[in-house]
Amino acid sequence: MKVVAKPIEVVAWFNDKGGIRPLKFRVMDEEEPQVVKVDRMVHTHLEKFAGNPMHVFDCQSTVEGQTRIYQLKYEVATGRWILFKI
């Protein structure tokens, strides 16, 4: 996987216990925005980056007929989502 670290827009589901599940996200490409539906969450964990807690989601989707594995990060303090690796 290659690190891209792009800010993205995400539709996510939050439960009453604080759990997060990303459903789909939009990447702003040079030509046009691309919407990707999250087919499967492979792994999730919490990490600290420079003292800032982040939820990390390893996900899998089918994009243009190919299965892709990528990593999304949710920054708790700011509420920002990042497409970190693809």
N, CA, C and O atoms as a Maestro MAE file, in Angstrom:
{
 s_m_m2io_version
 :::
 2.0.0
}

f_m_ct {
 s_m_title
 :::
 protein
 m_atom[344] {
  # First column is atom index #
  i_m_mmod_type
  r_m_x_coord
  r_m_y_coord
  r_m_z_coord
  i_m_residue_number
  s_m_chain_name
  s_m_pdb_residue_name
  s_m_pdb_atom_name
  i_m_atomic_number
  :::
  1 25 0.834 -1.185 0.000 1 A "MET " " N  " 7
  2 3 0.000 0.000 0.000 1 A "MET " " CA " 6
  3 2 0.875 1.242 0.000 1 A "MET " " C  " 6
  4 15 1.951 1.271 0.596 1 A "MET " " O  " 8
  5 25 0.385 2.260 -0.681 2 A "LYS " " N  " 7
  6 3 1.111 3.523 -0.797 2 A "LYS " " CA " 6
  7 2 0.439 4.589 0.068 2 A "LYS " " C  " 6
  8 15 -0.788 4.684 0.080 2 A "LYS " " O  " 8
  9 25 1.215 5.385 0.785 3 A "VAL " " N  " 7
  10 3 0.675 6.456 1.628 3 A "VAL " " CA " 6
  11 2 0.268 7.621 0.734 3 A "VAL " " C  " 6
  12 15 1.070 8.133 -0.048 3 A "VAL " " O  " 8
  13 25 -1.008 8.036 0.866 4 A "VAL " " N  " 7
  14 3 -1.503 9.179 0.089 4 A "VAL " " CA " 6
  15 2 -1.936 10.316 1.000 4 A "VAL " " C  " 6
  16 15 -1.789 11.478 0.624 4 A "VAL " " O  " 8
  17 25 -2.462 10.028 2.177 5 A "ALA " " N  " 7
  18 3 -2.863 11.007 3.200 5 A "ALA " " CA " 6
  19 2 -3.713 12.136 2.627 5 A "ALA " " C  " 6
  20 15 -3.369 13.310 2.769 5 A "ALA " " O  " 8
  21 25 -4.827 11.781 1.977 6 A "LYS " " N  " 7
  22 3 -5.748 12.770 1.407 6 A "LYS " " CA " 6
  23 2 -6.936 12.980 2.342 6 A "LYS " " C  " 6
  24 15 -7.486 12.010 2.864 6 A "LYS " " O  " 8
  25 25 -7.339 14.230 2.561 7 A "PRO " " N  " 7
  26 3 -8.577 14.452 3.324 7 A "PRO " " CA " 6
  27 2 -9.769 14.006 2.485 7 A "PRO " " C  " 6
  28 15 -9.800 14.227 1.274 7 A "PRO " " O  " 8
  29 25 -10.752 13.376 3.132 8 A "ILE " " N  " 7
  30 3 -11.922 12.849 2.438 8 A "ILE " " CA " 6
  31 2 -13.186 13.202 3.206 8 A "ILE " " C  " 6
  32 15 -13.136 13.580 4.376 8 A "ILE " " O  " 8
  33 25 -14.322 13.073 2.525 9 A "GLU " " N  " 7
  34 3 -15.628 13.212 3.151 9 A "GLU " " CA " 6
  35 2 -16.185 11.811 3.353 9 A "GLU " " C  " 6
  36 15 -16.121 10.982 2.445 9 A "GLU " " O  " 8
  37 25 -16.738 11.536 4.547 10 A "VAL " " N  " 7
  38 3 -17.173 10.181 4.890 10 A "VAL " " CA " 6
  39 2 -18.592 10.200 5.446 10 A "VAL " " C  " 6
  40 15 -18.968 11.094 6.205 10 A "VAL " " O  " 8
  41 25 -19.368 9.200 5.053 11 A "VAL " " N  " 7
  42 3 -20.642 8.905 5.696 11 A "VAL " " CA " 6
  43 2 -20.355 7.728 6.612 11 A "VAL " " C  " 6
  44 15 -19.936 6.664 6.156 11 A "VAL " " O  " 8
  45 25 -20.585 7.924 7.918 12 A "ALA " " N  " 7
  46 3 -20.252 6.885 8.898 12 A "ALA " " CA " 6
  47 2 -21.413 6.678 9.859 12 A "ALA " " C  " 6
  48 15 -22.267 7.548 10.033 12 A "ALA " " O  " 8
  49 25 -21.418 5.521 10.467 13 A "TRP " " N  " 7
  50 3 -22.417 5.153 11.455 13 A "TRP " " CA " 6
  51 2 -21.732 5.130 12.812 13 A "TRP " " C  " 6
  52 15 -20.713 4.459 12.981 13 A "TRP " " O  " 8
  53 25 -22.285 5.860 13.789 14 A "PHE " " N  " 7
  54 3 -21.767 5.893 15.150 14 A "PHE " " CA " 6
  55 2 -22.798 5.236 16.057 14 A "PHE " " C  " 6
  56 15 -23.978 5.581 15.985 14 A "PHE " " O  " 8
  57 25 -22.387 4.293 16.911 15 A "ASN " " N  " 7
  58 3 -23.349 3.675 17.825 15 A "ASN " " CA " 6
  59 2 -23.317 4.371 19.184 15 A "ASN " " C  " 6
  60 15 -22.514 5.277 19.403 15 A "ASN " " O  " 8
  61 25 -24.194 3.944 20.095 16 A "ASP " " N  " 7
  62 3 -24.311 4.593 21.402 16 A "ASP " " CA " 6
  63 2 -23.132 4.303 22.330 16 A "ASP " " C  " 6
  64 15 -22.998 4.951 23.368 16 A "ASP " " O  " 8
  65 25 -22.281 3.348 21.980 17 A "LYS " " N  " 7
  66 3 -21.109 3.031 22.789 17 A "LYS " " CA " 6
  67 2 -19.836 3.698 22.268 17 A "LYS " " C  " 6
  68 15 -18.751 3.468 22.801 17 A "LYS " " O  " 8
  69 25 -19.965 4.523 21.229 18 A "GLY " " N  " 7
  70 3 -18.816 5.230 20.675 18 A "GLY " " CA " 6
  71 2 -18.148 4.525 19.516 18 A "GLY " " C  " 6
  72 15 -17.130 5.001 19.014 18 A "GLY " " O  " 8
  73 25 -18.694 3.403 19.076 19 A "GLY " " N  " 7
  74 3 -18.123 2.681 17.937 19 A "GLY " " CA " 6
  75 2 -18.402 3.417 16.632 19 A "GLY " " C  " 6
  76 15 -19.438 4.067 16.491 19 A "GLY " " O  " 8
  77 25 -17.491 3.318 15.690 20 A "ILE " " N  " 7
  78 3 -17.598 4.001 14.408 20 A "ILE " " CA " 6
  79 2 -17.492 2.976 13.285 20 A "ILE " " C  " 6
  80 15 -16.668 2.063 13.338 20 A "ILE " " O  " 8
  81 25 -18.338 3.137 12.266 21 A "ARG " " N  " 7
  82 3 -18.269 2.269 11.086 21 A "ARG " " CA " 6
  83 2 -18.422 3.143 9.841 21 A "ARG " " C  " 6
  84 15 -19.511 3.659 9.586 21 A "ARG " " O  " 8
  85 25 -17.348 3.319 9.061 22 A "PRO " " N  " 7
  86 3 -17.472 4.079 7.816 22 A "PRO " " CA " 6
  87 2 -18.297 3.298 6.794 22 A "PRO " " C  " 6
  88 15 -18.087 2.099 6.616 22 A "PRO " " O  " 8
  89 25 -19.230 3.968 6.125 23 A "LEU " " N  " 7
  90 3 -20.093 3.314 5.141 23 A "LEU " " CA " 6
  91 2 -19.647 3.604 3.711 23 A "LEU " " C  " 6
  92 15 -19.587 2.699 2.878 23 A "LEU " " O  " 8
  93 25 -19.334 4.867 3.429 24 A "LYS " " N  " 7
  94 3 -18.814 5.250 2.107 24 A "LYS " " CA " 6
  95 2 -18.062 6.562 2.251 24 A "LYS " " C  " 6
  96 15 -18.243 7.301 3.219 24 A "LYS " " O  " 8
  97 25 -17.208 6.836 1.262 25 A "PHE " " N  " 7
  98 3 -16.434 8.076 1.306 25 A "PHE " " CA " 6
  99 2 -16.267 8.638 -0.094 25 A "PHE " " C  " 6
  100 15 -16.416 7.937 -1.095 25 A "PHE " " O  " 8
  101 25 -15.948 9.943 -0.131 26 A "ARG " " N  " 7
  102 3 -15.750 10.638 -1.403 26 A "ARG " " CA " 6
  103 2 -14.350 11.236 -1.430 26 A "ARG " " C  " 6
  104 15 -13.944 11.959 -0.521 26 A "ARG " " O  " 8
  105 25 -13.622 10.916 -2.498 27 A "VAL " " N  " 7
  106 3 -12.274 11.447 -2.720 27 A "VAL " " CA " 6
  107 2 -12.378 12.487 -3.817 27 A "VAL " " C  " 6
  108 15 -12.970 12.230 -4.865 27 A "VAL " " O  " 8
  109 25 -11.806 13.663 -3.584 28 A "MET " " N  " 7
  110 3 -11.822 14.726 -4.585 28 A "MET " " CA " 6
  111 2 -10.608 14.545 -5.493 28 A "MET " " C  " 6
  112 15 -9.502 14.963 -5.151 28 A "MET " " O  " 8
  113 25 -10.817 13.921 -6.649 29 A "ASP " " N  " 7
  114 3 -9.763 13.740 -7.635 29 A "ASP " " CA " 6
  115 2 -9.657 14.990 -8.499 29 A "ASP " " C  " 6
  116 15 -10.465 15.911 -8.376 29 A "ASP " " O  " 8
  117 25 -8.662 15.016 -9.367 30 A "GLU " " N  " 7
  118 3 -8.466 16.166 -10.239 30 A "GLU " " CA " 6
  119 2 -9.616 16.326 -11.232 30 A "GLU " " C  " 6
  120 15 -10.058 17.446 -11.487 30 A "GLU " " O  " 8
  121 25 -10.105 15.215 -11.798 31 A "GLU " " N  " 7
  122 3 -11.172 15.295 -12.793 31 A "GLU " " CA " 6
  123 2 -12.534 15.480 -12.132 31 A "GLU " " C  " 6
  124 15 -13.226 16.465 -12.389 31 A "GLU " " O  " 8
  125 25 -12.914 14.533 -11.285 32 A "GLU " " N  " 7
  126 3 -14.223 14.571 -10.635 32 A "GLU " " CA " 6
  127 2 -14.159 13.787 -9.337 32 A "GLU " " C  " 6
  128 15 -13.283 12.938 -9.170 32 A "GLU " " O  " 8
  129 25 -15.092 14.064 -8.398 33 A "PRO " " N  " 7
  130 3 -15.094 13.304 -7.144 33 A "PRO " " CA " 6
  131 2 -15.455 11.842 -7.386 33 A "PRO " " C  " 6
  132 15 -16.279 11.531 -8.246 33 A "PRO " " O  " 8
  133 25 -14.836 10.957 -6.627 34 A "GLN " " N  " 7
  134 3 -15.110 9.531 -6.738 34 A "GLN " " CA " 6
  135 2 -15.682 9.044 -5.413 34 A "GLN " " C  " 6
  136 15 -15.083 9.259 -4.359 34 A "GLN " " O  " 8
  137 25 -16.849 8.382 -5.462 35 A "VAL " " N  " 7
  138 3 -17.496 7.841 -4.267 35 A "VAL " " CA " 6
  139 2 -17.202 6.340 -4.203 35 A "VAL " " C  " 6
  140 15 -17.383 5.617 -5.182 35 A "VAL " " O  " 8
  141 25 -16.745 5.887 -3.032 36 A "VAL " " N  " 7
  142 3 -16.398 4.480 -2.827 36 A "VAL " " CA " 6
  143 2 -17.209 3.959 -1.642 36 A "VAL " " C  " 6
  144 15 -17.168 4.536 -0.556 36 A "VAL " " O  " 8
  145 25 -17.943 2.870 -1.854 37 A "LYS " " N  " 7
  146 3 -18.696 2.217 -0.792 37 A "LYS " " CA " 6
  147 2 -17.760 1.236 -0.075 37 A "LYS " " C  " 6
  148 15 -17.072 0.445 -0.720 37 A "LYS " " O  " 8
  149 25 -17.742 1.293 1.249 38 A "VAL " " N  " 7
  150 3 -16.912 0.376 2.044 38 A "VAL " " CA " 6
  151 2 -17.628 -0.970 2.086 38 A "VAL " " C  " 6
  152 15 -18.678 -1.099 2.714 38 A "VAL " " O  " 8
  153 25 -17.064 -1.963 1.424 39 A "ASP " " N  " 7
  154 3 -17.676 -3.295 1.385 39 A "ASP " " CA " 6
  155 2 -17.415 -4.084 2.665 39 A "ASP " " C  " 6
  156 15 -18.293 -4.794 3.157 39 A "ASP " " O  " 8
  157 25 -16.191 -3.951 3.204 40 A "ARG " " N  " 7
  158 3 -15.827 -4.775 4.356 40 A "ARG " " CA " 6
  159 2 -14.760 -4.078 5.181 40 A "ARG " " C  " 6
  160 15 -13.804 -3.531 4.631 40 A "ARG " " O  " 8
  161 25 -14.922 -4.094 6.514 41 A "MET " " N  " 7
  162 3 -13.866 -3.626 7.409 41 A "MET " " CA " 6
  163 2 -13.060 -4.839 7.825 41 A "MET " " C  " 6
  164 15 -13.589 -5.753 8.457 41 A "MET " " O  " 8
  165 25 -11.788 -4.853 7.476 42 A "VAL " " N  " 7
  166 3 -10.916 -5.990 7.773 42 A "VAL " " CA " 6
  167 2 -10.420 -5.924 9.212 42 A "VAL " " C  " 6
  168 15 -10.396 -6.935 9.915 42 A "VAL " " O  " 8
  169 25 -10.022 -4.724 9.649 43 A "HIS " " N  " 7
  170 3 -9.431 -4.567 10.982 43 A "HIS " " CA " 6
  171 2 -9.616 -3.125 11.423 43 A "HIS " " C  " 6
  172 15 -9.609 -2.211 10.599 43 A "HIS " " O  " 8
  173 25 -9.782 -2.925 12.716 44 A "THR " " N  " 7
  174 3 -9.857 -1.574 13.264 44 A "THR " " CA " 6
  175 2 -9.090 -1.519 14.579 44 A "THR " " C  " 6
  176 15 -9.086 -2.480 15.349 44 A "THR " " O  " 8
  177 25 -8.440 -0.385 14.826 45 A "HIS " " N  " 7
  178 3 -7.735 -0.208 16.092 45 A "HIS " " CA " 6
  179 2 -7.571 1.284 16.369 45 A "HIS " " C  " 6
  180 15 -7.827 2.119 15.501 45 A "HIS " " O  " 8
  181 25 -7.146 1.604 17.572 46 A "LEU " " N  " 7
  182 3 -6.914 2.981 17.997 46 A "LEU " " CA " 6
  183 2 -5.417 3.201 18.101 46 A "LEU " " C  " 6
  184 15 -4.702 2.366 18.657 46 A "LEU " " O  " 8
  185 25 -4.930 4.328 17.567 47 A "GLU " " N  " 7
  186 3 -3.509 4.653 17.676 47 A "GLU " " CA " 6
  187 2 -3.357 6.121 18.035 47 A "GLU " " C  " 6
  188 15 -4.290 6.910 17.882 47 A "GLU " " O  " 8
  189 25 -2.183 6.475 18.510 48 A "LYS " " N  " 7
  190 3 -1.891 7.873 18.800 48 A "LYS " " CA " 6
  191 2 -0.824 8.347 17.834 48 A "LYS " " C  " 6
  192 15 0.229 7.724 17.702 48 A "LYS " " O  " 8
  193 25 -1.100 9.455 17.158 49 A "PHE " " N  " 7
  194 3 -0.148 10.060 16.236 49 A "PHE " " CA " 6
  195 2 0.156 11.449 16.766 49 A "PHE " " C  " 6
  196 15 -0.718 12.315 16.780 49 A "PHE " " O  " 8
  197 25 1.382 11.665 17.199 50 A "ALA " " N  " 7
  198 3 1.818 12.920 17.814 50 A "ALA " " CA " 6
  199 2 0.929 13.269 19.014 50 A "ALA " " C  " 6
  200 15 0.601 14.436 19.226 50 A "ALA " " O  " 8
  201 25 0.544 12.266 19.786 51 A "GLY " " N  " 7
  202 3 -0.279 12.471 20.968 51 A "GLY " " CA " 6
  203 2 -1.759 12.652 20.677 51 A "GLY " " C  " 6
  204 15 -2.549 12.885 21.592 51 A "GLY " " O  " 8
  205 25 -2.141 12.546 19.407 52 A "ASN " " N  " 7
  206 3 -3.520 12.746 18.981 52 A "ASN " " CA " 6
  207 2 -4.175 11.391 18.713 52 A "ASN " " C  " 6
  208 15 -3.718 10.670 17.826 52 A "ASN " " O  " 8
  209 25 -5.243 11.011 19.455 53 A "PRO " " N  " 7
  210 3 -5.862 9.698 19.222 53 A "PRO " " CA " 6
  211 2 -6.559 9.630 17.866 53 A "PRO " " C  " 6
  212 15 -7.253 10.565 17.466 53 A "PRO " " O  " 8
  213 25 -6.367 8.512 17.163 54 A "MET " " N  " 7
  214 3 -6.977 8.303 15.855 54 A "MET " " CA " 6
  215 2 -7.517 6.878 15.772 54 A "MET " " C  " 6
  216 15 -6.866 5.927 16.203 54 A "MET " " O  " 8
  217 25 -8.719 6.749 15.210 55 A "HIS " " N  " 7
  218 3 -9.273 5.437 14.900 55 A "HIS " " CA " 6
  219 2 -8.772 5.060 13.511 55 A "HIS " " C  " 6
  220 15 -8.856 5.859 12.578 55 A "HIS " " O  " 8
  221 25 -8.253 3.848 13.374 56 A "VAL " " N  " 7
  222 3 -7.702 3.380 12.102 56 A "VAL " " CA " 6
  223 2 -8.564 2.222 11.608 56 A "VAL " " C  " 6
  224 15 -8.845 1.280 12.350 56 A "VAL " " O  " 8
  225 25 -8.983 2.307 10.338 57 A "PHE " " N  " 7
  226 3 -9.836 1.289 9.738 57 A "PHE " " CA " 6
  227 2 -9.151 0.740 8.492 57 A "PHE " " C  " 6
  228 15 -8.893 1.481 7.543 57 A "PHE " " O  " 8
  229 25 -8.857 -0.555 8.494 58 A "ASP " " N  " 7
  230 3 -8.377 -1.246 7.298 58 A "ASP " " CA " 6
  231 2 -9.607 -1.805 6.605 58 A "ASP " " C  " 6
  232 15 -10.323 -2.629 7.172 58 A "ASP " " O  " 8
  233 25 -9.855 -1.357 5.372 59 A "CYS " " N  " 7
  234 3 -11.099 -1.682 4.678 59 A "CYS " " CA " 6
  235 2 -10.822 -2.298 3.309 59 A "CYS " " C  " 6
  236 15 -9.698 -2.279 2.806 59 A "CYS " " O  " 8
  237 25 -11.887 -2.845 2.729 60 A "GLN " " N  " 7
  238 3 -11.793 -3.463 1.407 60 A "GLN " " CA " 6
  239 2 -13.026 -3.062 0.605 60 A "GLN " " C  " 6
  240 15 -14.141 -3.056 1.127 60 A "GLN " " O  " 8
  241 25 -12.819 -2.727 -0.669 61 A "SER " " N  " 7
  242 3 -13.907 -2.370 -1.573 61 A "SER " " CA " 6
  243 2 -13.572 -2.830 -2.979 61 A "SER " " C  " 6
  244 15 -12.415 -3.082 -3.314 61 A "SER " " O  " 8
  245 25 -14.613 -2.933 -3.793 62 A "THR " " N  " 7
  246 3 -14.427 -3.206 -5.211 62 A "THR " " CA " 6
  247 2 -14.584 -1.889 -5.947 62 A "THR " " C  " 6
  248 15 -15.655 -1.282 -5.934 62 A "THR " " O  " 8
  249 25 -13.495 -1.445 -6.598 63 A "VAL " " N  " 7
  250 3 -13.481 -0.178 -7.320 63 A "VAL " " CA " 6
  251 2 -13.128 -0.469 -8.776 63 A "VAL " " C  " 6
  252 15 -12.064 -1.014 -9.071 63 A "VAL " " O  " 8
  253 25 -14.026 -0.101 -9.673 64 A "GLU " " N  " 7
  254 3 -13.832 -0.321 -11.109 64 A "GLU " " CA " 6
  255 2 -13.472 -1.776 -11.410 64 A "GLU " " C  " 6
  256 15 -12.597 -2.044 -12.233 64 A "GLU " " O  " 8
  257 25 -14.148 -2.716 -10.743 65 A "GLY " " N  " 7
  258 3 -13.954 -4.137 -10.994 65 A "GLY " " CA " 6
  259 2 -12.772 -4.776 -10.288 65 A "GLY " " C  " 6
  260 15 -12.553 -5.980 -10.426 65 A "GLY " " O  " 8
  261 25 -12.000 -3.994 -9.531 66 A "GLN " " N  " 7
  262 3 -10.835 -4.533 -8.819 66 A "GLN " " CA " 6
  263 2 -11.049 -4.422 -7.313 66 A "GLN " " C  " 6
  264 15 -11.568 -3.417 -6.828 66 A "GLN " " O  " 8
  265 25 -10.648 -5.456 -6.576 67 A "THR " " N  " 7
  266 3 -10.717 -5.420 -5.122 67 A "THR " " CA " 6
  267 2 -9.527 -4.631 -4.603 67 A "THR " " C  " 6
  268 15 -8.377 -4.947 -4.910 67 A "THR " " O  " 8
  269 25 -9.815 -3.595 -3.807 68 A "ARG " " N  " 7
  270 3 -8.767 -2.724 -3.264 68 A "ARG " " CA " 6
  271 2 -8.807 -2.761 -1.744 68 A "ARG " " C  " 6
  272 15 -9.882 -2.767 -1.145 68 A "ARG " " O  " 8
  273 25 -7.642 -2.784 -1.127 69 A "ILE " " N  " 7
  274 3 -7.519 -2.680 0.327 69 A "ILE " " CA " 6
  275 2 -6.916 -1.315 0.613 69 A "ILE " " C  " 6
  276 15 -5.954 -0.907 -0.039 69 A "ILE " " O  " 8
  277 25 -7.478 -0.610 1.585 70 A "TYR " " N  " 7
  278 3 -7.031 0.746 1.896 70 A "TYR " " CA " 6
  279 2 -7.211 1.001 3.389 70 A "TYR " " C  " 6
  280 15 -7.826 0.205 4.098 70 A "TYR " " O  " 8
  281 25 -6.661 2.131 3.856 71 A "GLN " " N  " 7
  282 3 -6.721 2.463 5.270 71 A "GLN " " CA " 6
  283 2 -7.304 3.862 5.442 71 A "GLN " " C  " 6
  284 15 -6.823 4.827 4.847 71 A "GLN " " O  " 8
  285 25 -8.346 3.956 6.264 72 A "LEU " " N  " 7
  286 3 -8.955 5.230 6.610 72 A "LEU " " CA " 6
  287 2 -8.599 5.562 8.050 72 A "LEU " " C  " 6
  288 15 -8.497 4.671 8.894 72 A "LEU " " O  " 8
  289 25 -8.409 6.855 8.329 73 A "LYS " " N  " 7
  290 3 -8.136 7.287 9.701 73 A "LYS " " CA " 6
  291 2 -9.129 8.387 10.075 73 A "LYS " " C  " 6
  292 15 -9.439 9.271 9.277 73 A "LYS " " O  " 8
  293 25 -9.618 8.304 11.317 74 A "TYR " " N  " 7
  294 3 -10.522 9.307 11.865 74 A "TYR " " CA " 6
  295 2 -9.830 9.982 13.033 74 A "TYR " " C  " 6
  296 15 -9.515 9.336 14.033 74 A "TYR " " O  " 8
  297 25 -9.593 11.286 12.911 75 A "GLU " " N  " 7
  298 3 -8.927 12.065 13.950 75 A "GLU " " CA " 6
  299 2 -9.982 12.522 14.955 75 A "GLU " " C  " 6
  300 15 -10.855 13.324 14.621 75 A "GLU " " O  " 8
  301 25 -9.903 12.014 16.181 76 A "VAL " " N  " 7
  302 3 -10.928 12.235 17.193 76 A "VAL " " CA " 6
  303 2 -11.049 13.710 17.574 76 A "VAL " " C  " 6
  304 15 -12.166 14.215 17.692 76 A "VAL " " O  " 8
  305 25 -9.955 14.400 17.767 77 A "ALA " " N  " 7
  306 3 -9.981 15.782 18.253 77 A "ALA " " CA " 6
  307 2 -10.639 16.749 17.267 77 A "ALA " " C  " 6
  308 15 -11.320 17.688 17.681 77 A "ALA " " O  " 8
  309 25 -10.441 16.526 15.973 78 A "THR " " N  " 7
  310 3 -10.962 17.466 14.973 78 A "THR " " CA " 6
  311 2 -12.137 16.919 14.176 78 A "THR " " C  " 6
  312 15 -12.836 17.687 13.514 78 A "THR " " O  " 8
  313 25 -12.372 15.611 14.223 79 A "GLY " " N  " 7
  314 3 -13.445 15.004 13.445 79 A "GLY " " CA " 6
  315 2 -13.106 14.857 11.965 79 A "GLY " " C  " 6
  316 15 -13.999 14.664 11.140 79 A "GLY " " O  " 8
  317 25 -11.829 14.946 11.628 80 A "ARG " " N  " 7
  318 3 -11.390 14.829 10.227 80 A "ARG " " CA " 6
  319 2 -11.158 13.386 9.844 80 A "ARG " " C  " 6
  320 15 -10.717 12.577 10.661 80 A "ARG " " O  " 8
  321 25 -11.464 13.062 8.577 81 A "TRP " " N  " 7
  322 3 -11.189 11.744 8.002 81 A "TRP " " CA " 6
  323 2 -10.079 11.873 6.985 81 A "TRP " " C  " 6
  324 15 -9.992 12.869 6.268 81 A "TRP " " O  " 8
  325 25 -9.221 10.851 6.924 82 A "ILE " " N  " 7
  326 3 -8.088 10.840 5.989 82 A "ILE " " CA " 6
  327 2 -8.030 9.480 5.314 82 A "ILE " " C  " 6
  328 15 -8.096 8.443 5.974 82 A "ILE " " O  " 8
  329 25 -7.904 9.494 3.989 83 A "LEU " " N  " 7
  330 3 -7.558 8.277 3.248 83 A "LEU " " CA " 6
  331 2 -6.052 8.176 3.358 83 A "LEU " " C  " 6
  332 15 -5.329 8.892 2.665 83 A "LEU " " O  " 8
  333 25 -5.569 7.291 4.226 84 A "PHE " " N  " 7
  334 3 -4.145 7.285 4.546 84 A "PHE " " CA " 6
  335 2 -3.322 6.423 3.590 84 A "PHE " " C  " 6
  336 15 -2.307 6.875 3.061 84 A "PHE " " O  " 8
  337 25 -3.760 5.184 3.370 85 A "LYS " " N  " 7
  338 3 -3.013 4.286 2.462 85 A "LYS " " CA " 6
  339 2 -3.980 3.668 1.472 85 A "LYS " " C  " 6
  340 15 -5.147 3.423 1.776 85 A "LYS " " O  " 8
  341 25 -3.460 3.424 0.279 86 A "ILE " " N  " 7
  342 3 -4.247 2.715 -0.732 86 A "ILE " " CA " 6
  343 2 -3.319 1.906 -1.620 86 A "ILE " " C  " 6
  344 15 -3.779 1.231 -2.541 86 A "ILE " " O  " 8
  :::
 }
 m_bond[343] {
  # First column is bond index #
  i_m_from
  i_m_to
  i_m_order
  :::
  1 1 2 1
  2 2 3 1
  3 3 4 2
  4 3 5 1
  5 5 6 1
  6 6 7 1
  7 7 8 2
  8 7 9 1
  9 9 10 1
  10 10 11 1
  11 11 12 2
  12 11 13 1
  13 13 14 1
  14 14 15 1
  15 15 16 2
  16 15 17 1
  17 17 18 1
  18 18 19 1
  19 19 20 2
  20 19 21 1
  21 21 22 1
  22 22 23 1
  23 23 24 2
  24 23 25 1
  25 25 26 1
  26 26 27 1
  27 27 28 2
  28 27 29 1
  29 29 30 1
  30 30 31 1
  31 31 32 2
  32 31 33 1
  33 33 34 1
  34 34 35 1
  35 35 36 2
  36 35 37 1
  37 37 38 1
  38 38 39 1
  39 39 40 2
  40 39 41 1
  41 41 42 1
  42 42 43 1
  43 43 44 2
  44 43 45 1
  45 45 46 1
  46 46 47 1
  47 47 48 2
  48 47 49 1
  49 49 50 1
  50 50 51 1
  51 51 52 2
  52 51 53 1
  53 53 54 1
  54 54 55 1
  55 55 56 2
  56 55 57 1
  57 57 58 1
  58 58 59 1
  59 59 60 2
  60 59 61 1
  61 61 62 1
  62 62 63 1
  63 63 64 2
  64 63 65 1
  65 65 66 1
  66 66 67 1
  67 67 68 2
  68 67 69 1
  69 69 70 1
  70 70 71 1
  71 71 72 2
  72 71 73 1
  73 73 74 1
  74 74 75 1
  75 75 76 2
  76 75 77 1
  77 77 78 1
  78 78 79 1
  79 79 80 2
  80 79 81 1
  81 81 82 1
  82 82 83 1
  83 83 84 2
  84 83 85 1
  85 85 86 1
  86 86 87 1
  87 87 88 2
  88 87 89 1
  89 89 90 1
  90 90 91 1
  91 91 92 2
  92 91 93 1
  93 93 94 1
  94 94 95 1
  95 95 96 2
  96 95 97 1
  97 97 98 1
  98 98 99 1
  99 99 100 2
  100 99 101 1
  101 101 102 1
  102 102 103 1
  103 103 104 2
  104 103 105 1
  105 105 106 1
  106 106 107 1
  107 107 108 2
  108 107 109 1
  109 109 110 1
  110 110 111 1
  111 111 112 2
  112 111 113 1
  113 113 114 1
  114 114 115 1
  115 115 116 2
  116 115 117 1
  117 117 118 1
  118 118 119 1
  119 119 120 2
  120 119 121 1
  121 121 122 1
  122 122 123 1
  123 123 124 2
  124 123 125 1
  125 125 126 1
  126 126 127 1
  127 127 128 2
  128 127 129 1
  129 129 130 1
  130 130 131 1
  131 131 132 2
  132 131 133 1
  133 133 134 1
  134 134 135 1
  135 135 136 2
  136 135 137 1
  137 137 138 1
  138 138 139 1
  139 139 140 2
  140 139 141 1
  141 141 142 1
  142 142 143 1
  143 143 144 2
  144 143 145 1
  145 145 146 1
  146 146 147 1
  147 147 148 2
  148 147 149 1
  149 149 150 1
  150 150 151 1
  151 151 152 2
  152 151 153 1
  153 153 154 1
  154 154 155 1
  155 155 156 2
  156 155 157 1
  157 157 158 1
  158 158 159 1
  159 159 160 2
  160 159 161 1
  161 161 162 1
  162 162 163 1
  163 163 164 2
  164 163 165 1
  165 165 166 1
  166 166 167 1
  167 167 168 2
  168 167 169 1
  169 169 170 1
  170 170 171 1
  171 171 172 2
  172 171 173 1
  173 173 174 1
  174 174 175 1
  175 175 176 2
  176 175 177 1
  177 177 178 1
  178 178 179 1
  179 179 180 2
  180 179 181 1
  181 181 182 1
  182 182 183 1
  183 183 184 2
  184 183 185 1
  185 185 186 1
  186 186 187 1
  187 187 188 2
  188 187 189 1
  189 189 190 1
  190 190 191 1
  191 191 192 2
  192 191 193 1
  193 193 194 1
  194 194 195 1
  195 195 196 2
  196 195 197 1
  197 197 198 1
  198 198 199 1
  199 199 200 2
  200 199 201 1
  201 201 202 1
  202 202 203 1
  203 203 204 2
  204 203 205 1
  205 205 206 1
  206 206 207 1
  207 207 208 2
  208 207 209 1
  209 209 210 1
  210 210 211 1
  211 211 212 2
  212 211 213 1
  213 213 214 1
  214 214 215 1
  215 215 216 2
  216 215 217 1
  217 217 218 1
  218 218 219 1
  219 219 220 2
  220 219 221 1
  221 221 222 1
  222 222 223 1
  223 223 224 2
  224 223 225 1
  225 225 226 1
  226 226 227 1
  227 227 228 2
  228 227 229 1
  229 229 230 1
  230 230 231 1
  231 231 232 2
  232 231 233 1
  233 233 234 1
  234 234 235 1
  235 235 236 2
  236 235 237 1
  237 237 238 1
  238 238 239 1
  239 239 240 2
  240 239 241 1
  241 241 242 1
  242 242 243 1
  243 243 244 2
  244 243 245 1
  245 245 246 1
  246 246 247 1
  247 247 248 2
  248 247 249 1
  249 249 250 1
  250 250 251 1
  251 251 252 2
  252 251 253 1
  253 253 254 1
  254 254 255 1
  255 255 256 2
  256 255 257 1
  257 257 258 1
  258 258 259 1
  259 259 260 2
  260 259 261 1
  261 261 262 1
  262 262 263 1
  263 263 264 2
  264 263 265 1
  265 265 266 1
  266 266 267 1
  267 267 268 2
  268 267 269 1
  269 269 270 1
  270 270 271 1
  271 271 272 2
  272 271 273 1
  273 273 274 1
  274 274 275 1
  275 275 276 2
  276 275 277 1
  277 277 278 1
  278 278 279 1
  279 279 280 2
  280 279 281 1
  281 281 282 1
  282 282 283 1
  283 283 284 2
  284 283 285 1
  285 285 286 1
  286 286 287 1
  287 287 288 2
  288 287 289 1
  289 289 290 1
  290 290 291 1
  291 291 292 2
  292 291 293 1
  293 293 294 1
  294 294 295 1
  295 295 296 2
  296 295 297 1
  297 297 298 1
  298 298 299 1
  299 299 300 2
  300 299 301 1
  301 301 302 1
  302 302 303 1
  303 303 304 2
  304 303 305 1
  305 305 306 1
  306 306 307 1
  307 307 308 2
  308 307 309 1
  309 309 310 1
  310 310 311 1
  311 311 312 2
  312 311 313 1
  313 313 314 1
  314 314 315 1
  315 315 316 2
  316 315 317 1
  317 317 318 1
  318 318 319 1
  319 319 320 2
  320 319 321 1
  321 321 322 1
  322 322 323 1
  323 323 324 2
  324 323 325 1
  325 325 326 1
  326 326 327 1
  327 327 328 2
  328 327 329 1
  329 329 330 1
  330 330 331 1
  331 331 332 2
  332 331 333 1
  333 333 334 1
  334 334 335 1
  335 335 336 2
  336 335 337 1
  337 337 338 1
  338 338 339 1
  339 339 340 2
  340 339 341 1
  341 341 342 1
  342 342 343 1
  343 343 344 2
  :::
 }
}
